[in-house]
Amino acid sequence: MAKLKKWLGYALIAFVAFYLLTQPESAAGVIHTGLGGLMSAAESLSRFVNALGA
């Protein structure tokens, strides 16, 4: 089972590298969207924590 996880990890890394090399614009869009979502989540968490202190 550990070998399977190891090989799946290698396959995932290879897929990501292939995707970045063949579709750089799409990959940049995915990263941009993901970071935007993280920033939105952080802002929401910040508002929640500030509301607890008020």
N, C-alpha and C positions, 0 to 999 in steps of 0.2 A: 504494500500500500504506500509506503514512503517513497519507493521508486516511481510509482505512478504520479504522486504529487510533484516530485522533482521534475519529471518529464513534462507534466502539464504546465508547470511554471516556466520551463524553457520554451515550450510551444507558445505560451502567452507572450513572453518577451519577444520571440521571433515575430509573432503576428503584429505586435505593436510597432516594432522596428520596420517591418514591411509596410504597414499602414502609413507611418510617418514619411517613409521614403517615396511611396507611390502617390499619396494624397496629402501633401503638406497643407494645402489650404483647408481641406476638410478637418484635418487633425487640429489645426489652429482654431478652427471654429468650435470643435468639441472642447478643447482646453478653455477657450474663452467663455463658453457657456457654463462649464463646470465651475470655473473660478467665480463667475457672476453669481451662481447659485450659492457657493460657499460664503461669498460676501453678504448676500442677502440673509442667509441663515445667521451669520455673525451679528449683523445689524439687529435682527429680530431678537436674538438672545440678549444683546446689550440693552434693548428697550425693556425686555422682560425683567432683567436684573435691576435696572434703574427703577422700574415700577415697584419692585419689592421693597426698595429702600425708601420710597416716597411715603 
